[in-house]
Amino acid sequence: MGKDSTNIEKETRFSGQTKTLKIAWMICFFASFIYIGTEWLFLITKPSSMSMVSPLEKLSILLFGISMLTFAGCFLQLLISLLFRGKIGEKAWSIKLLMSVPGVVLAAAILLIVDNFTYTTMGFGIITSKGPIRALYGLSFLGLVFYFIQDLSRLHQTIRKIRDKNGAKRRGSIYIGLASLMLITITAVFISGIRQKIFLDFGNIDAANRKNIILITADGLNAERMSVYGYEKETTPFLKSIASKALIAQNNFTNSGSTTGSLTSMLTGRYPTSVRVLFHPDILRGEDSYRSLPAILKSSGYHNEQYSIGFYADAYAINFKNAFDFANGYTAKSNRILGIANLPIPSNYEYFLYELQSRLLPRLKHIFFVRVMENEFQEVTNLAKFSKEYADKEKILQALDTLAHTEQPVFLHLHWMKTHGPYFKPRNRVFSAGQDADHQDPWDTLFYEDVILDFDEDLAYLYNELEKMDILDDTVIIIGTDHANIDFVTFRRIPLMILFPNGEHAGKILNDTQNLDTAPTILDYLGMDAPEWMEGKSLLSDDLGYRPILSVQNLNTTHTEEQGWITDDAYNNPPFYQFDAIGVQNCGRITELNLENFHWSKIEVSAYQSQCDSKDILDDQTIREIIIERLRKDKFEFDEALIPFP
């Protein structure tokens, strides 16, 4: 009898612990539903890369997110119950310990809801908090966690009493059904991701010329304002002094009027319409995430780093995969989703998890004094005019430090921001001497010319330091930009200069070139074949010739306090979505088609140095066919009969 009594007691205790854990799991599901649901609602109602996702997939993403968080929370509760086996359910503190998991989840949901509300309606929030206010946010979060632990513990006890009172009613089938649905959802998403995601293997690539590569892009830099390109004012004396050693593309053009699209094209060698990346918050998806110049270089043994700006020009934010070891203060490891690199799920689901992670963790780190959360949009637009000097010189120092301490060949991308505008803070006051810097007009030419002079001076510093380090002859330096200044148009000439070791390939290219040519040119010099998916052409090619240069623009943007200028979802519709205009530059004239109203416009390129032959000049019908062919190739579905002749 004693043994039977002991067994009955153990079974009763086990049954009680099981009931306790089941109720805890149910509360965990409830908390996950609240947190994921509010974040999902926020993301689908703001302009984001989820804008083009079908309603069915949006619902699937919601269920996937809830399922992932619920299973993670339930797993933690299971570990707690195993760790305190025999105590769970018997002691009040044990229930509170279980409720700490959903308590943190609900506190995080409230924190984000309140922060979104205050920042959107009143302009203050966690990102603007400093000192005591920052600490107050941290204490408030801990207070919320404590409150929810207490409240959920009472809820757990209430549910337990109701279940014990109605013990005859079995709810096991509900748990099994719900768990099965979540498990099926997670499994289906991972199977789909494994089937869709292509982890590209570039093979055993070996570069014949294993040189360091430094790609420097100054934001919004016009060739016509640089003395190395013939401008009458000495804005680039250093570049002019080394021009005889450089390969200079005299008539170079962007493929995108926005930073995100342009830099993505430079690093992938592909048109913005091919990868569907033009303007924030567009991201690379699927196999496109793995197809890039830095990914190829990394596969061949390069160490890759990027120093840019985290809002429009960050490789991790744009979703470059297996490309950079370090970007803008983060290592590739710290950028992993759920601690996993290359999570095998479709891009839209991965983006959702990344947004969950990137919206919560920086806020928690900020309020607990781990890392300051920066307002990257205000840094880009410099809304406070001169609130902060861009850390452009620091980017050079970091790059030099990497070169000095890395045994592998290095690929570096530095994106300069002082030339961005609309206000400028020059270090040198040469052309703007005597002008009031605190009351300058937007896009003031004199201040703009002075920051170009700053850029030239910093390039001279980099060049001289490389020479002192005795690695100048082992380094390729590419100097370019993302787009033209002021209105970010595509019809202005922009710089592209390449300094190869020992002055190799020096000279001028008068034929039309494009930023798209940068990646295949680098691969060509290194002795590597450009992959078939790259759409640019090496500038070292013997048959460069005159080609139609295609470029795209986003004409319809909207402004939000949190994200700044982003694609306006009201215009982000089929058949062309975020692409509002596409143009062809041919022998000094841009012929552009507005994809919203199908109106044509023709613009002459200023200071264009033409060597075009009559056979190089395309007629209007051919330009129309080129645009239609490009859109067809990139799988835009439209009725070409609606597009009139120019």
N, C-alpha and C positions, 0 to 999 in steps of 0.2 A: 504493500500500500504506500510505503514511504517513497519508493522509487516512482510509482505511478503519480503520486502527488507532486513530486519534483518535476516530472515530465510535463504534467498539466500546467504547473507554474511556469515552466520555460516556454511552453507553447503559448500560454496566455500573454507572457511578457513579449514574446516575439510578435504575436498578433497585434499587441498594443503598439509596439515600435513600428510595425508595418503601417498601421493606420496613421500613426503620427507622420511618417515619411510621406505617405500618399497625400495627406492634406497639405504638407509642406510643398510637395510637387505641384499641387493644384494652385496654391498661392503663387508659386514661382511662375507658373504659366500666366496667371493673371498679371503679374508685374511685367513680364516680358511682353505681353500683349499691349500694355499701356505704353511702355518705353518704345518698342519698335513701331507701334501704330502711330504715335505722335511724330516720331522722326520720319517715318515713311510718308506721312501726310505732308510734313514740311518739305521734304525733298521733291515730291511729285507736283507740288503747287508752286515751286519756285523754278525759274529757268535753270535747267541742269541737263546733263547728258541723258537723263531719264525721260526727257521731253518727248523723244521719238519712240519710246517703248510702248508697245501695244497694251491696252487695258488688261488683257488676260495675263501678260507677262508681269505687269505691275502688281497684280494680285498675287501672282506666284512668288514674286520677290518679297512681298509682305509676309506670306506664309512661311517662306524659307527663313526670313530673318527671325520671326517669332520662334520657329522650330529650333534654329541654331542656338538662340539665347536660352530658350527653355531647357534644352538638353544640357547646355553648359551649366546652367544654374542647378538643375536637378543632379547633375554629376557631382558638383561641389557639395550639395546637401547629403548625397550618399556617402561621400568621403567623410564628412563630419559625423554622420551616424556610425560609420565603421570605426572612426577614431575614438568615439565616446560610446562604444557598444555597451549596452546595459544601462546607460544613463538617459538615452534619448526618450523623451516622453514622460519620464518619471520626475524629472527636476524642471522647475520653471526656467532656469537659466538655459537648459538644453533646447527648449523651444525657441528662446530668443536667439540662440546661436544659429539655429536653422533659419530663422527669419532675417538674419543679417544679410543673407544673399538677396532675397527680393527687396529688402529694405534699401540696400545700396542701389539697386536697379531703379526703384521708384524715386529715390532722392536724385539720381542722375536725370531722370525724365523731368522732374520739377525744375531742376537747375537749368536745363536747356530751354524749357518752355518760358520761364521767367526771363532768362537772358535774351532770348529771341524777342520777347515782347518789349522789354525796356530799351534794347538797342534799336529796334525798329521804330518805336514810337517816340522815344525821348533822346536817343543818341548816346546813351551810356550803358555800360554793361561790364562784363568780366574783362573784356579786352582793353577797356579804358581805365580799369581800376589800378590804383597804386597804393603802396604803403598800408595804412590801417584798413582802408576800404577793401584792399585785396585780401587781407587777413580776415576781414568780416565775412567775405564770401566763403572762405574756407570754413570758418566756424559755423556759418549758416548751413553749409552742406552737411557737416558732421551732426548738427542739430536735427536736420531732416532725417538723416540715417537713424539716429537714436529714436526720433518720434515714430518712424515707420516700423522699427523693430518692436517697439512697445505696442503699437496699434495692431500690427499684424499678428503678434503673439496672442492678443485678446481675440482677434478674428479666428486664429487657429483653435483656440480653446472653445469658442462658440460653435464652430463647425464640428469639432470633436464631440461636443455634448449632443448636438443634433443627430449626428451619425450614431452615437451610442443609443440614443432614444429610439431611433428608427433602424435598429440593427438588422431587421429582417430584410430591409431593402438592399439589394446588392447593386453596387455601382461599378463593379469591376469591368463590365463591358464598356462603360464610358471611358475609363482610363485606357483600356486596351485600344479602343477605336481611335481616340485622340492621339495616343502615342504612335499608333500605326500610320495615321495620316501624316504626322510630322516626319516620321522615319522615311516614309515613301517619298515625301517631298524632298528631303535632304538627299536621299539616294538618287532620285531622278535628276536633280540639279548637278550633282557630282558626275554622274554618268554622262550627262549632256556636255558638261565642261571638259571631261576627258576626251570625248569624241570631237568636240569643236576646237579645243585649244591646241595649237600646234607649237610645240617647243622646238623652234628651228635649230637644227644642228648645222652650223656652217662648215663642219668638217675640220680636218686638220689643216688650218690655214696658217701659212707662214709668209710674213712680209719680207720681201727682199731687202727693202730699205727700212729697217726698224728705227725710225726717227721719232722723236717727241713731236707732238702736234698741239699747237695752241690756236684755238679758234676764238677770236675776239670780235664780238658784235656790239657796236655802239648803237643804242636805241635811237631811231629817228635821225639818221645821219644822211644829209644830202651831199652828193658828190659835187654839185655846183657851188657849194660853200667851202670847198677844200682847195687850198692852193696847189696841192699835188695833182688836182684835176683841172688846174688852170684858173682858179679863182684869183682875182687881183689882190686880195688881202692875204697876208701871210698867216693863214690859220693853221697850217700843218707844215711848219718848217722842217721838223724832223723827218716826216714821211717823204717830203720833197727831197731831202738830202740822201735818202737811201732808195729813191725811186729807180735809179739805174740798176739796182740789184733785184728788183721785184718784178713779178708778172702782174701787170695791171690791166684789169678789164675796164676799158674806157666807157663802154655803154652797157652797164650791168643794171638789171631790173629785179625787183622782188616778184615772187609768185603769189604774194598775199599782202593785203593792205593792213594786216594785223600781226602783232608780235607772235601770238600762239601759232597761227598758220604758217608764218614765214619761217620761224625757227624749226618747226616740225619738218617743213620741207627741206631745209638745209641739212638737218640731221638724218633724214630718211632718204633724201634724193627722190621724193615722190610729190606729186601735185596734191594740194589740199583737198581737191575733189576726190582723189583716189583714196585717201585715208579718212576723209570726212572730218578733218580737223581744221578749223578756221579761226574761231573766236571762243574765248572763255564762255561756258565751261566744257567745250568739246574735249574728248579724250581719244587716244588710240584704243582700238578694240581688237580682240581676238589675235590672229596671227600678225596683224599690223603692229601690235605692241612689241613684237620681237624682231621686226625688220627695220634695222637702223644702222647707220655708220658706227656709232659707239658700240653697238652689240657685236658687230663684225670684228671690230678692233679688240674688244674684250675677249672674244673667242680665240683671237690670235695671240693673246698674252699681254695685252695692254692694261694699264691701270687707268681708269677713267674718273674724272671729277668735273663737276659743274658748279660755277659760282655765278648766279644770275639773280633773279627776283622770284619770290615764291608765289606770286599771284598769276602772272601770265606766261612765265618763261621757265617754269620748274619742270624738270624731266620726270620727276615722280608724279607730280600733279597731272601731267599730260599722259602718264601711264606708259612711259618707256620701260620695257622689261629687259633684264639681263644686260643693261647698257652702262649704268654708272655705279661705281663703287661708293661714291659720295656726291651729294648734291645739296647745296645751300644749308649746311649745318646738320644734315642727316645722312647716316650711312644707309646702304641698301638694306642692311639687317634691321635697322630701326623703322624702315618704311614697310616692313612686311605686314600683311594682314593676318591678325590673330597669331602673330609670331611665325607665320609660314610664308616662305618665298614661293611664288608661282602657285598659288592656291588653284587647284584644277576645277574651277567653276566658270561659267560664261561671264563675259565682261560686265554685263549689266548688274549681275548679282555681286560680282567682285567690287564694282564701283559703289554699290549700296553699302557693303560692309566697310569699305574704305572710308566712306563719308561718315558712317557711324563712329568709326574709330577716330577720324581726324577732327570731328566736331566735339567729341567728349574729352579725349586725352589731353589736348593742349590747354583746355579750360581747367581741368583738374590740376595739371602741372603748374598752371599760373597761380591758382588760388592757394596751392600748398607750397609756393615758392621754390618749385623745382626748375622751372624755365619760364621766362617772360613770354607771354603771348603777344605777337606783334600784329598790328593792323597793316597788312601787306598792301591793301588797296590804297590807303593813304600814303604809303611810301611811294607807290608807283605814280600816283597823280599829284603827290605833294600838295594835298589840299590845304595844308597849313602854310603854304608857300615855302618857308624856309625853316620848317620845324626841325629838320634833320638833314645832315649831309649824307649823301649816298656813300656807302662804304666801297667805292670803286677802287681806291688805292689799296685797300685791304685785300681786295680780290687778287691783285698782283702779288702782294706779299705772301698770301696763302698759296698761290700757284708756284711761286719760287721755292717755298718751303717744301711743297710736294715734290718738285723736280729734284731738290737737293737730297731728299730722304727716300726716294723710291728707286729700287734697282731695275724695275721693269720699265719699258718704254711707256710714256705717259700721253694720254689724250686729255686736254683741258678745254672746257668751254667757259669763257668769261663774257658775261653780258653786261655792258656798261649802261648806267642809268642816268648819269648827269645830263646827257644830251636829250633826255626824253621830253621835258617841258610839262606843262605850258610855262612854268617859271624856272629860271635858271639861277644857280648859285656858283658863279665861276670863282676859281682860285686866283686866276690871273685877270686883272682889270685893265686890259689893253684897249680893246675896241669900245668897251662900255665905260671907260674912264670918265668920271664926272657925272655919270647917270646915277639916279637914286635906285639902288637895288631893291629897296623895300617897297617901292611903288612902280615897279616895271610893269609894262603891259604884257598880257599873255603872248608868248611866242616872239618876244622882242628879239630882233635880228642881231643887235649888237651884243647882247648877253649870250645869245646862241653861239655866235662866233667865238666868244671867249671860252665857253665850255668845250668847243671843238679844240681850241688851243690847249686847254687842260688835258684833253684826251691825247693829243699829240705829245705833250710833255710826259705823260705817264707811259706812253708807248716807248718813248726814248729811254725812260728809266728801266723798263722791262728789257729792252734790247741790250742796254749796257750791262745790266746784271747778268743776263745770259752769257754775255761775252766774258765777264769776270769769272763766271762759274765754268768757263771753257766748254759750254754745251750749245753755243749758238750754232755751230756747224752740224749739230745733231738734232736741230729743231726746225720744224716747219711752222711759220707764223702766218695765219690767215686773218686779214682785217676786213671786216664787212659790217653790215647792218641788217636789221630786220625789214625796215620800210623807210619811206621818206618822212621828213619832219612836217609838223603842223597838222595837216588834214589826213595823213596816213594814206595818201593816194598811191597808185601803182604806176603813174605815168612820169615820175621823175627818176633821173639816173641816180643810182646809189653806188657806193664804193665796193669794190672787191679787189683786194691786193693780196698777193701770196709771196712771201719771202721763203724761197727754198734755200737749203744749205749751199753755201759757196756761190750764191747768185745764179744757181741753175734756172734755166727756163725764163730768164729775165726778158722783159720786153712788154709791148703793149698789144692788147687784143682789141681791135676796132670793131670786129663783128659783134653782134648782139649776144650777150650772155645773161645768165639768170642765177639766182641763189641756188636753184635746183642742181646746178652743176658742181657745187662745192664737194659733196660726198664722193661722186665718181672721180673727181680730180684727185682727191686725197688717196683713194684706193689705187688709182693709176700710178701715182708717184711711188707709192709703197710697193709696187709690183704685184698688186692683187687685182683680180678681175672683179668688176662691178657685177653684182647679181642682176638677173634679168628683170627683177621688179623695180630696180632703180630707173627713173625716167629722165634724169639729167644726162649730160654728156661731159666727158673729161675735157677740161680746157687745154690739156696737153695733146689732144687729138690733132692729127694732121688735116682732117677734113671737117673742121668746125663749121665753117660756112655761116650763112645767114639763115636763122630759123625763126619761125613764129614763136614769140615768148608769151605764154598764157599766164594770166594772173586773175585772182578773184578777190572780191570784197564783201564785207558784211556792212550794209548801209543802215540797217535797222537795229539799233541797240537800245538798251534801257539801263537806268541807273538804280542800284539798290544800295542801301547803307552798308550792308554786310559784304556784298560781292563787288560793288563798284559797277563799271560798265560791263554788261554781259549781253549775250544774244537775246533779243526781244522775242519771247515765245509767241507773241501775237502774229509774228511774221515767219515763225519757224515751222512752215507748213510744206506739204508736198506740192509740186514735185521737186523743188530745189532746196527746200528747208532753209538752212542758215546762209546759203549762197545767194546773195542778192544781185551781184553783177559779175560778169566774166568778160575779160578783154584780151585782145591780141595786140602785142607790140610788134610792129614790123617797119623797120627802116625809119625809125623816128616818129612814127605815128601810132597812137593807141586807138583801136576801134573797139568800143566797149558796148556790151549788150546788158541792159537792165533786165534782170530775170523776173522782176515784179510786174513790169508793164510792157516789156519787150520793145522799149525805145532804144535806139542806137545813138551813140555819141562818138565824135572823133576829136582827139586831142593831140596837138603837136608836142613833142618832147623838146624841152628847152636845152640849148647848148649841146645838141646831138651832133656828134662828129661822124658823119656818114661816109662810108665807102660803098654804099649799096649800088649794085648794078640794076639796070631796068628789069632784069630777069628775077631779081630778088624781091621786087615789090609785088605784093599779093593784091589781087583785086577783091572787091567786096564780097563777091559770091564765094570765093575760096575761103575767106576769113569766116564767113557764116558756116561753111562746111566744116572748118577746123573746130569751131566751137561746138557744133552739133555732135561731131565725132567724139570730142572729149567728153561731153556729157553722156553720150551713149556708152562709151567705154567704161565710164565710172558708174554705170547702172542707174542713172536717173531716168525715170519713166515719164515721158512727156510727148506731146504731139508736136513734131517739128514743123508741121504746117502752120502752127500759130506764130512761129518766129518769122517776122518779115525780113526782106532783104534790106541791107543797110542803105 
